[in-house]
Amino acid sequence: MNEYECLLQTMKLLAFAIALVVASCEAATPQLRFAWKEVDYEWNTPAERQNAIKSGDFVPANNLPLGLGRWKNKLFVTVPKWKNGVASSLNYVDLNGTSDQLLKPYPSLKDNFIPDSAKDLPSNKTIISVFRIYIDPCDRLWVMDTGLADIWGAGNQIVRPSIVIFDLKTDQLLHRYFFKLEDMKEDSFFANIVVDVDKNTCDDAFAYIPDLGGYGVVVYSLKQNDSWRVTHHFFHFEPLAGSYRVGGVEFHWTDGVFALALSEPRENGFRTMFFHAFSSTKEFCVSTELLRNYTHIDKQEAFHDFKLLGDRGQGTQASASFYDPNTQVLFYGQVNRDGVGCWNSNKPYTPENNVLIFSDPKLYEFPNDLKIDDEGLMWILVDKLPRFLYKTLDPNEVNYRIYSISAKDAIAGTACE
């Protein structure tokens, strides 16, 4: 082979390598499943919608999707009452429906359409304001209802925060549990929930709810129908990690423990709970054995059972996270970096092993929630929250997006694989 042929062969191999890289990048691109400029709902009649707009009970621009979760052909989407005029906080869309379809209130519009000035619950299955949800292996929907309306405005605490559980097979309310006064602090705010349960022991479920404002975690036992509060230094925010710049908006948050993610059961039958504060770049972990038995243990000794895993690096504040047992990878939203990151739990927790698997300031501006369903699909909701809170959103452009991608495909060729 002469020099020219050797060069030609080298160029062909290089072109082939580049093609493989491009192909792998394309394969790892999330699919846009739903997109809205503004969200609207399925109303009983057009007149009902018009009356709601006239009365101010429905202000389309104030309805921002935030949390999600998939069950069979339903993709649940929450719309918390950040501002006045949110018509329905708990909803779903049909997976096979159009990408900009109307949200369907769950379990009904009547159970969600509550005035911001309400003084009590019309019924036990009434939903006030929900940030995030959890769907367990027992076909149950766990809803963390803050009970707080018009959060960014006048603020009306209609009822105490509560856990609402629905049977997804029948759409019937199974149980509602209101937090005890000792579960809460003056600045408590509950915006997330994860559930620790096995499909063979559905009655023995534990829910863990982070308190991002009061810096604690509330544990709820379904079997005992009781709750208790867990405290630790690691639940606080980092003073040097409270500054953000997203979508051209600079803001400062003091949000503490926010994201909780559960591993598969370990040899002792308990899971590892990975957790981090929103305003932090560090990740921690603790065994659920400690959380479940917190009221019976020595708190001084238990203090050292909370472990620091490591630090992701500067500017890596993370929103919601989810652990995928199939890949043993922890996924999390990267709000300052407009994308999603991951960490393989079999590797040291270092910046090098925390990979930004996709990022785009236009497509993934503020990834606010992510979940992985029982088919291994990761669902990501992106909603421009800082612009919604501190500026205004343009109703003529797409503001809210939901993507899906296979978790295995998302990490292919990265340090998370």
MIZA-923042 format. One record per residue (C-alpha): residue number from 1; residue in one letter; x, y, z. Coordinates in pm, whole numbers, padded with zeros to 5 digits. Layout:
<rs>
R   num   residuo       xx       yy       zz
R   NUM         A        X        Y        Z
...
</rs>
This chain:
<rs>
R   num   residuo       xx       yy       zz
R     1         M    00000    00000    00000
R     2         N    00152    00332   -00108
R     3         E    00141    00656    00095
R     4         Y   -00167    00787   -00092
R     5         E   -00363    00464   -00038
R     6         C   -00260    00459    00328
R     7         L   -00383    00816    00371
R     8         L   -00708    00732    00192
R     9         Q   -00764    00428    00414
R    10         T   -00695    00638    00723
R    11         M   -00946    00900    00609
R    12         K   -01209    00630    00547
R    13         L   -01155    00487    00894
R    14         L   -01175    00835    01045
R    15         A   -01497    00907    00857
R    16         F   -01641    00577    00976
R    17         A   -01546    00657    01338
R    18         I   -01707    01000    01311
R    19         A   -02020    00842    01166
R    20         L   -02036    00603    01458
R    21         V   -02004    00889    01706
R    22         V   -02275    01088    01529
R    23         A   -02500    00782    01514
R    24         S   -02451    00714    01884
R    25         C   -02526    01079    01965
R    26         E   -02840    01066    01756
R    27         A   -02946    00740    01922
R    28         A   -02913    00902    02265
R    29         T   -03133    01198    02181
R    30         P   -03456    01207    02385
R    31         Q   -03779    01199    02190
R    32         L   -04012    01494    02232
R    33         R   -04346    01344    02334
R    34         F   -04552    01641    02450
R    35         A   -04516    02017    02408
R    36         W   -04737    02310    02502
R    37         K   -04727    02686    02469
R    38         E   -04991    02700    02741
R    39         V   -05180    02413    02900
R    40         D   -05556    02380    02912
R    41         Y   -05793    02119    03046
R    42         E   -06088    01903    02949
R    43         W   -06385    02101    03075
R    44         N   -06739    01970    03108
R    45         T   -06870    02246    02880
R    46         P   -06723    02546    02693
R    47         A   -06937    02772    02914
R    48         E   -06775    02629    03229
R    49         R   -06433    02724    03095
R    50         Q   -06542    03074    02996
R    51         N   -06698    03136    03335
R    52         A   -06380    03018    03506
R    53         I   -06175    03262    03301
R    54         K   -06415    03548    03375
R    55         S   -06410    03480    03747
R    56         G   -06031    03447    03757
R    57         D   -06051    03085    03871
R    58         F   -05869    02989    03552
R    59         V   -05578    03201    03429
R    60         P   -05413    03000    03148
R    61         A   -05076    03176    03177
R    62         N   -05050    03075    03545
R    63         N   -05075    02701    03485
R    64         L   -04724    02549    03476
R    65         P   -04668    02170    03448
R    66         L   -04407    02048    03695
R    67         G   -04420    01680    03800
R    68         L   -04488    01359    03610
R    69         G   -04523    00983    03634
R    70         R   -04632    00704    03400
R    71         W   -04881    00424    03459
R    72         K   -04973    00210    03158
R    73         N   -05126    00445    02898
R    74         K   -05152    00739    03136
R    75         L   -04881    00998    03190
R    76         F   -04965    01199    03499
R    77         V   -04878    01568    03495
R    78         T   -04903    01795    03797
R    79         V   -04973    02167    03789
R    80         P   -04905    02319    04133
R    81         K   -05084    02633    04242
R    82         W   -04782    02859    04219
R    83         K   -05009    03146    04120
R    84         N   -05380    03215    04121
R    85         G   -05609    03059    03863
R    86         V   -05485    02698    03841
R    87         A   -05784    02493    03734
R    88         S   -05656    02142    03813
R    89         S   -05340    02035    03995
R    90         L   -05348    01658    03931
R    91         N   -05395    01547    03570
R    92         Y   -05295    01300    03305
R    93         V   -05253    01278    02929
R    94         D   -05296    00976    02704
R    95         L   -04964    00840    02581
R    96         N   -05110    00780    02238
R    97         G   -05277    01120    02216
R    98         T   -05163    01436    02043
R    99         S   -04851    01611    02167
R   100         D   -05041    01922    02277
R   101         Q   -05354    01753    02409
R   102         L   -05571    01890    02686
R   103         L   -05490    01778    03039
R   104         K   -05747    01544    03192
R   105         P   -05809    01623    03562
R   106         Y   -05766    01324    03795
R   107         P   -05975    01173    03940
R   108         S   -06209    01445    03806
R   109         L   -06232    01819    03742
R   110         K   -06472    01850    04036
R   111         D   -06205    01709    04268
R   112         N   -05945    01963    04148
R   113         F   -06134    02281    04063
R   114         I   -06111    02452    04402
R   115         P   -06110    02832    04451
R   116         D   -05783    02974    04582
R   117         S   -05979    03133    04866
R   118         A   -06131    02804    04988
R   119         K   -06137    02745    05364
R   120         D   -06160    02365    05374
R   121         L   -06178    02049    05162
R   122         P   -06509    01986    04983
R   123         S   -06434    01610    05003
R   124         N   -06160    01376    05119
R   125         K   -06042    01316    04761
R   126         T   -06013    01686    04680
R   127         I   -05672    01785    04544
R   128         I   -05537    02131    04630
R   129         S   -05181    02169    04500
R   130         V   -04936    01897    04396
R   131         F   -04574    01925    04290
R   132         R   -04469    01562    04248
R   133         I   -04617    01215    04264
R   134         Y   -04501    00856    04289
R   135         I   -04648    00545    04126
R   136         D   -04568    00226    04318
R   137         P   -04547   -00141    04204
R   138         C   -04890   -00203    04358
R   139         D   -05065    00017    04098
R   140         R   -05117    00299    04343
R   141         L   -05071    00670    04288
R   142         W   -04917    00854    04585
R   143         V   -04986    01226    04580
R   144         M   -04808    01478    04803
R   145         D   -05067    01753    04840
R   146         T   -04919    02070    04992
R   147         G   -05268    02203    05073
R   148         L   -05137    02549    04979
R   149         A   -05294    02764    04706
R   150         D   -05158    03077    04534
R   151         I   -04810    03008    04671
R   152         W   -04640    03296    04489
R   153         G   -04921    03538    04570
R   154         A   -05138    03577    04878
R   155         G   -05079    03219    04992
R   156         N   -05371    03028    05141
R   157         Q   -05302    02715    05346
R   158         I   -05642    02551    05294
R   159         V   -05551    02234    05487
R   160         R   -05237    02076    05631
R   161         P   -05009    01892    05388
R   162         S   -05131    01539    05321
R   163         I   -05053    01218    05138
R   164         V   -05336    01108    04908
R   165         I   -05334    00752    04772
R   166         F   -05541    00636    04473
R   167         D   -05600    00290    04331
R   168         L   -05505    00332    03966
R   169         K   -05703    00026    03860
R   170         T   -06030    00170    03991
R   171         D   -05947    00543    04021
R   172         Q   -06083    00529    04375
R   173         L   -05938    00701    04680
R   174         L   -05770    00449    04908
R   175         H   -05646    00668    05189
R   176         R   -05559    01021    05294
R   177         Y   -05315    01103    05571
R   178         F   -05267    01454    05707
R   179         F   -04928    01543    05851
R   180         K   -04907    01593    06226
R   181         L   -04807    01933    06360
R   182         E   -04478    01788    06486
R   183         D   -04395    01677    06129
R   184         M   -04371    02038    06020
R   185         K   -04170    02351    06088
R   186         E   -04259    02715    06027
R   187         D   -04088    02716    05685
R   188         S   -04178    02361    05583
R   189         F   -04242    02295    05216
R   190         F   -04310    01949    05075
R   191         A   -04255    01920    04701
R   192         N   -04159    01556    04650
R   193         I   -04239    01199    04760
R   194         V   -04086    00854    04708
R   195         V   -04234    00522    04818
R   196         D   -04050    00221    04955
R   197         V   -04258   -00091    04893
R   198         D   -04246   -00436    04738
R   199         K   -04531   -00560    04519
R   200         N   -04566   -00868    04740
R   201         T   -04611   -00663    05060
R   202         C   -04822   -00371    04945
R   203         D   -04963   -00297    05291
R   204         D   -04616   -00249    05437
R   205         A   -04525    00067    05246
R   206         F   -04317    00362    05362
R   207         A   -04323    00706    05204
R   208         Y   -04034    00949    05240
R   209         I   -04110    01318    05193
R   210         P   -03831    01578    05189
R   211         D   -03892    01914    05357
R   212         L   -03689    02156    05148
R   213         G   -03781    02458    05361
R   214         G   -03757    02302    05706
R   215         Y   -03454    02082    05629
R   216         G   -03587    01743    05729
R   217         V   -03751    01428    05593
R   218         V   -04093    01303    05699
R   219         V   -04140    00926    05705
R   220         Y   -04489    00778    05675
R   221         S   -04580    00415    05746
R   222         L   -04895    00293    05572
R   223         K   -04930   -00009    05801
R   224         Q   -04893    00200    06117
R   225         N   -05075    00497    05964
R   226         D   -04825    00716    06145
R   227         S   -04547    00958    06056
R   228         W   -04227    01094    06211
R   229         R   -03966    01352    06126
R   230         V   -03598    01280    06061
R   231         T   -03338    01557    06096
R   232         H   -02972    01582    05996
R   233         H   -02712    01843    05898
R   234         F   -02693    01693    05549
R   235         F   -03052    01803    05482
R   236         H   -02948    02171    05475
R   237         F   -02847    02374    05170
R   238         E   -02494    02485    05087
R   239         P   -02448    02864    05124
R   240         L   -02210    02874    04826
R   241         A   -02444    02674    04600
R   242         G   -02756    02889    04623
R   243         S   -02703    03104    04313
R   244         Y   -02848    03013    03974
R   245         R   -02867    03153    03624
R   246         V   -03121    02981    03399
R   247         G   -03290    03119    03088
R   248         G   -03130    03457    03141
R   249         V   -03270    03481    03494
R   250         E   -03041    03508    03796
R   251         F   -03193    03396    04125
R   252         H   -03093    03272    04469
R   253         W   -03257    02981    04651
R   254         T   -03201    02830    04995
R   255         D   -03378    02501    04918
R   256         G   -03260    02213    05134
R   257         V   -03316    01839    05098
R   258         F   -03519    01793    04783
R   259         A   -03440    01486    04576
R   260         L   -03472    01133    04714
R   261         A   -03402    00818    04514
R   262         L   -03424    00455    04627
R   263         S   -03194    00169    04527
R   264         E   -03298   -00193    04491
R   265         P   -03318   -00382    04823
R   266         R   -02976   -00471    04966
R   267         E   -02886   -00805    05126
R   268         N   -03047   -00699    05455
R   269         G   -03376   -00620    05279
R   270         F   -03343   -00244    05313
R   271         R   -03272    00006    05037
R   272         T   -03019    00286    05011
R   273         M   -03176    00629    04986
R   274         F   -02967    00871    04780
R   275         F   -03047    01234    04853
R   276         H   -02935    01590    04794
R   277         A   -03044    01942    04872
R   278         F   -03155    02147    04571
R   279         S   -02902    02422    04651
R   280         S   -02607    02188    04676
R   281         T   -02359    02004    04455
R   282         K   -02311    01713    04694
R   283         E   -02485    01376    04712
R   284         F   -02549    01179    05031
R   285         C   -02698    00844    05125
R   286         V   -02853    00660    05417
R   287         S   -03013    00320    05470
R   288         T   -03392    00309    05483
R   289         E   -03349    00085    05788
R   290         L   -03252    00396    05983
R   291         L   -03543    00600    05844
R   292         R   -03799    00330    05923
R   293         N   -03675    00281    06280
R   294         Y   -03577    00641    06357
R   295         T   -03808    00677    06656
R   296         H   -03646    00380    06833
R   297         I   -03275    00443    06776
R   298         D   -03003    00648    06940
R   299         K   -02997    00971    06738
R   300         Q   -02638    01047    06838
R   301         E   -02513    00714    06707
R   302         A   -02736    00732    06399
R   303         F   -02584    01066    06301
R   304         H   -02280    00892    06152
R   305         D   -02491    00650    05948
R   306         F   -02564    00931    05703
R   307         K   -02282    00928    05447
R   308         L   -02135    01179    05204
R   309         L   -02095    01018    04862
R   310         G   -01911    01306    04697
R   311         D   -01939    01628    04499
R   312         R   -02045    01671    04136
R   313         G   -01850    01995    04088
R   314         Q   -01926    02365    04058
R   315         G   -02258    02468    03903
R   316         T   -02409    02119    03921
R   317         Q   -02712    02189    04141
R   318         A   -02962    01913    04073
R   319         S   -03340    01898    04075
R   320         A   -03530    01569    04091
R   321         S   -03344    01238    04073
R   322         F   -03436    00876    04005
R   323         Y   -03240    00554    04051
R   324         D   -03272    00293    03775
R   325         P   -03227   -00059    03922
R   326         N   -03170   -00210    03578
R   327         T   -02857   -00006    03508
R   328         Q   -02778    00085    03872
R   329         V   -02749    00445    03756
R   330         L   -02874    00755    03935
R   331         F   -03022    01014    03697
R   332         Y   -03088    01375    03791
R   333         G   -03187    01709    03638
R   334         Q   -02911    01964    03585
R   335         V   -03086    02299    03614
R   336         N   -02782    02526    03575
R   337         R   -02658    02323    03280
R   338         D   -02989    02279    03094
R   339         G   -02982    01903    03082
R   340         V   -02972    01569    03259
R   341         G   -02680    01408    03440
R   342         C   -02605    01058    03565
R   343         W   -02380    00859    03795
R   344         N   -02310    00486    03792
R   345         S   -02349    00377    04155
R   346         N   -02072    00118    04116
R   347         K   -01814    00394    04065
R   348         P   -01669    00662    04296
R   349         Y   -01881    00976    04321
R   350         T   -01654    01224    04144
R   351         P   -01706    01501    03888
R   352         E   -01556    01274    03621
R   353         N   -01812    01003    03691
R   354         N   -02105    01247    03694
R   355         V   -02179    01288    03327
R   356         L   -02399    01542    03151
R   357         I   -02566    01306    02904
R   358         F   -02756    01572    02711
R   359         S   -02785    01947    02732
R   360         D   -02940    02231    02532
R   361         P   -03044    02574    02667
R   362         K   -03346    02588    02437
R   363         L   -03471    02231    02460
R   364         Y   -03400    02153    02826
R   365         E   -03440    02484    03009
R   366         F   -03499    02384    03370
R   367         P   -03555    02006    03380
R   368         N   -03791    01994    03679
R   369         D   -03884    01628    03713
R   370         L   -03779    01290    03580
R   371         K   -03895    00935    03634
R   372         I   -03811    00592    03492
R   373         D   -04107    00365    03425
R   374         D   -04127   -00014    03453
R   375         E   -04029   -00048    03086
R   376         G   -03698    00132    03140
R   377         L   -03810    00455    02975
R   378         M   -03695    00779    03132
R   379         W   -03946    01065    03124
R   380         I   -03825    01423    03161
R   381         L   -04039    01733    03215
R   382         V   -03889    02073    03128
R   383         D   -04080    02390    03218
R   384         K   -03878    02719    03231
R   385         L   -03978    02766    03597
R   386         P   -03745    03063    03672
R   387         R   -03886    03267    03385
R   388         F   -04238    03172    03494
R   389         L   -04173    03292    03850
R   390         Y   -03955    03597    03797
R   391         K   -04045    03720    03449
R   392         T   -04315    03607    03205
R   393         L   -04341    03331    02947
R   394         D   -04416    03403    02583
R   395         P   -04749    03234    02501
R   396         N   -04649    03221    02134
R   397         E   -04358    02983    02187
R   398         V   -04331    02634    02332
R   399         N   -04273    02663    02707
R   400         Y   -04338    02315    02845
R   401         R   -04191    01993    02708
R   402         I   -04194    01626    02804
R   403         Y   -03934    01388    02661
R   404         S   -03871    01015    02683
R   405         I   -03565    00802    02621
R   406         S   -03452    00453    02712
R   407         A   -03234    00477    03022
R   408         K   -02991    00227    02869
R   409         D   -02965    00428    02547
R   410         A   -02917    00750    02742
R   411         I   -02598    00624    02907
R   412         A   -02454    00431    02614
R   413         G   -02091    00521    02556
R   414         T   -02065    00735    02870
R   415         A   -01898    00691    03209
R   416         C   -02239    00588    03344
R   417         E   -02256    00274    03130
</rs>
